[in-house]
């Protein structure tokens, strides 16, 4: 078990595309949640409009994250926690002029049985 995990900030800054790094998931032994870091250059979307069976949260580290949740748009500056309940349509993108970086935290769907 790796107790301390580092974000690849060098790789993230060098990337001209969407950067996503898993920090904790089932492959690491997670049983209830997964955590990942995403960095979006200006004008890039993370994913299109979608839903999950579990709660999903984003904690904005730098830049401003634009989000649409349940048909309403918001701007999330650094230090903001965005909460998306299970089954709620949402999407996020970087509408700004600087890179936007956030942590994604979401529950894991428990396997049947």
N, C-alpha and C positions, 0 to 999 in steps of 0.2 A: 504494500500500500504506500503510495506517495502522498505524504501529508501536506507538502507545500508544492504548489504548482505555479509556474510563471507564465504570464502572457508573453507571447513572442512579439514584443513591441517593435523590434527591429524589422521583422518580417511584415508586421502590420503597416508600419510607416512606408516601407518600400513598395507595398502593393498598390497598384493603381486601380485595382478592382475591389469588389466586396471581399473582406477578410473575415473568416469565421474560424475560431479555434475552440474546440471542446476543452473544458477544464475539468469537468466531472460528469460522468454518465455511467451507464450500465457496464461498459468495458472497464471502468475503474472500480466497480463494486457498488455503485449507487443503487439504492433500492427505492427511494421516494422522489428524487428530483434530479434534474440535470442543469448544469451551469455552463455557459459558453460566453465568449467575448466576440463581439461583432464590431467591425469598423467599416464605415461606408464613406467613400469619397463623395464630393458634391455631385448631386444629380442621380445618385444610385439608389435603387430600391432594394430592400432586404428580401421581401417576398411579396407576391400579389395578395389580394384579399383572400383570407382563409380563416378557418376555425380549428380549434383543438378540443379534445375531450377533457383536457385538464387546464388549470389556471396557468397563465403565462405572465411574467413580469419582466420589465426592462428597467435597468438602472442606468441613467445617462451619465457618462463620465466626462465626455468633452463634446463640444459642438451642440447642435440642437437637433433633436429627433422629431420629425413630423410623423404623426400617427393618425390613423383613422380607426375609430372603435365604434361599433354599432351605428355606422353611418355619420358620425360626427368627427370633424378633424380638430387636432390639438397640436400645439408646439410644446415640446418638452426640453427645457434647457438643462445644463449640467446640474446634477444633484436631485433630479426628478425621478421618482419611481412611477412607472406606468404599469397599471394593473389591468389585465384582461381576463374576465371570468371565463370559465369553460363554456364552449359553444357560442361564443361571441365573435362575430366577423370582425377582422382587424387586418391592418397592414401598416408598414412603416417605411420611411424613406428619408433621405437627406436632401432637403430643399435649400440648404444653406450654401455658403461659399467655402467652408472649411470642412475637414474630415469630422465625422460624427462617430463616437465610440461608445458602446454600451455593453453592459452585462445582461445576458438573457438568463432567466431562471424559470424553469417550468417543472411541473410534476411529471412523473413517469406514469404511464398507463400500466396498471398492474395486470400481469398476464392472467388469463382465466384459470380457475382452479386453485 
